[in-house]
Amino acid sequence: MPEAEGDFGLGAPLGGANAEGDYELTAPRDSSAAEGDFALARPVPAAALPTDTPVDDRSTEPVDAVGQGPAEPATVRPEPAHGSDSTSTPPYGVPGPWAPAPPVQHPATAPAHGAAIPTPPPPPAHATPVTRDTVTSGPPEDHDVPAPHGSPTPTPPEAPPPVPRAPWQNYDPWAPVPAPLQQTGAAVDAKDTRRRRARRALLAGALLLALVAGGVGGVVGAYLERNGAGGDVVELPQAAEEPRGRAPDSVAGIAARALPSVVTLHVSGAEESGTGTGFVLDDRGHILTNNHVVEPAGTDGEISVTFHSGDTAKATVVGRDSGYDLAVVEVSDVRGLKPMTLGNSDNVQVGDPVVAIGAPFDLEGTVTSGIISAKERPITAGGESGGGTDVSYVDALQTDAPINPGNSGGPLLDSRARVVGINSAIRSADDGSGSGTGQAGSIGLGFAIPVNQAKRVAEELINTGKATHPVIGVTLDMDYMGDGARVGTKSSDGGPAVTEGGPGDRAGLEAGDVITEVDGRRIHSGDELIVKTRAHRPGDRLELTVERDGREKSVSLVLGSSDGD
């Protein structure tokens, strides 16, 4: 019988060795067998074949495809002679069309590194386990392997326990792939996502480039603006910035400490107004200035005080004295006042540096500097009202520090920022015509009331509202043209020139005496005698040198007191 097309069977091996345990697929001999059915045939022992018979002449029966033995009928399927052998040769060929397909498992995303791989579920209880010795091409009852001829039919061995499925058995090669795979097992971004990321990267790069370009452009622009774009740029040398602090005894150091205590006064009255300077005496609001500064206010005028901070306050007159050209005003409800430190004018020496602060021509806070040009300069100021009641007699400090109208009442400071004088008068230039016109500014001749005298007067004005004047009890002849101060022959009211019972009368002075020295210092006029007298306190003792009838005589005199008459 010719072999079915495409059907092949594995015959017994050609060698004489025992092939026990090896099985071959044989083509069915019955034409009624289904196409593609195969059966495992037990190999024929080598001893059963005659050794002198040619291979092709050993049997006239049809042989399998490789000529290894006669084909067995498909209906006779011998049983295997022994149980499963793990080392046996697996069946060859493709499974028959009736073989059940393995379960389809879609590939899952690989678990994270270190995660356990899930174990597939066990097969159903009714499923038949598949082993190497079991033919999967058909039901077990239709594919029993026939035992060799004459061999007893062995008892089928018990089925081995089911073999766990390996992970690769769950893979379905024909399942649709949802996304391209990577080595990591993660899904690759879609095309649109990659495009969006590329656009964002380009945008970020453009922004970074713009920032860098802007910074570079700003630096270059600043450099060009400062140094110019051309090659021939002129850049002038300049000193570096220095600390703002100054030595305490420098003009700047003195001014820094004194300015917070200096004020500017604006005075207005019924007929005139003016500007002057003052400084704070205490934290109660008392301010010292010149009498001629506040005099325009009269009894119903207005005085406004402006502090260095810019704050303003109204002020009232506490007391004033024309003979000393001093006045005290007071501000109320002002806190944070900084009193000025008072020095000692007796310690001042000619040539000492001084600083003047004031408001010349209403320029407040003006600072000038100079030296003490002279001491005990007898000056008189005022007298514009007539009668001489407003004349001031000052034994002044002379300074070349520029002092101008508006500086009146301001402090004259030593190198330690202490007040040594109150700026009161200046000498103006005269054109020599006698017209009285001349330069109204400083020509380097300024005069200040010594602070020792100002202190005594200020205390009296604050405590009593008026100041006392020391007197010698005589009337002077102000028309005397000789050297010294001559005692007149009668008083202004026609009485005796020497007041009876007064200081001069008790010292033995007589009408017509010429006083030439006071405490050993020469005097040249009646004004100088008054100035020297005013420089003392009532009760002080003076040593006078007197000429009488061509002879000199020494007289000791204790100063009396008046109420500023």
QUIJODA-V95611 format. One line per field, one symbol per residue. phi: phi as a letter, one per 20 degrees, with the letter a starting at -180 (. if undefined). psi: psi as a letter, one per 20 degrees, with the letter a starting at -180 (. if undefined). Layout:
phi = ???
psi = ???
This chain:
phi = .ffffnecceeffffeffdfndccecffeefefffneccedfffgfffeffeefffdfbeefdffdmerffefffecfeffbffcfdffffdnefffefffffecffdfgffgnefefeffffffefefecfedeeeafffecfeffgfnefffffffffffefffgffeedfeffefbgedffnefegfffffffffffffffffffffffffffffffffffffdneeeedecefbfffdgefcfgeeffffffeegfeecddddccfdbbacbcbbfebeeoecebefffegffldceccdddeffofcbecceeabbffdlcbcdcddlcdmfdfefeecffefcfnffccdcacflmefmfdccacfeaclefcccnnfennmfdfddceeeebefgccgofgnfeddefdmdfdadfcbcdefdfnemfneafedfcncdccfgfffffffffffffcnbdedfcdmcdeefefdeeoddffebefeneffdffmegfffenfcfnfdedbclndfccbffffffffffdegnfeddddcdclndebecdcdfeccenf
psi = pqqqpipqqorqqhriqpkpipqqpqqphpiiqqpjpqqpppqpqhhipphjpqgijhqiqqrahjkirqpqqhionqqqirappijrpqqrrqqriippqqqppqpqpprqpiqqpqpqqqrqhiqpqprhjppjjrqhhikppqqqpiqqoqppqqprqqpqpqhiiipoiiqpohqqqrhiiqqqqrghghgghggggggghggghggggggghgggghghhhiqirhmppoqqqqrprqiqqqhjrgghghhhhhiiqrppoppahhrrrqaqrqphrjijpppaqhigihhhcijappppprhiiqqqqqqpgqqphhilqqprpqqkprkqoqqppboiiipqpiqqqpppampkknqkpprqbrohrqlooqqqbjhiqijhjppopnrppqjppprphipirqoqaikkqpirophqqpqqpijijiiqapjapjjnqqqpqhgghggggghhghiirqqppqikrpqoiipiapappprhrrhjiaqhoppjrghghijqrpiqophqokjppqirhhhggghgiirqpiqpqoqppppkjqqppppppqaqrkj.
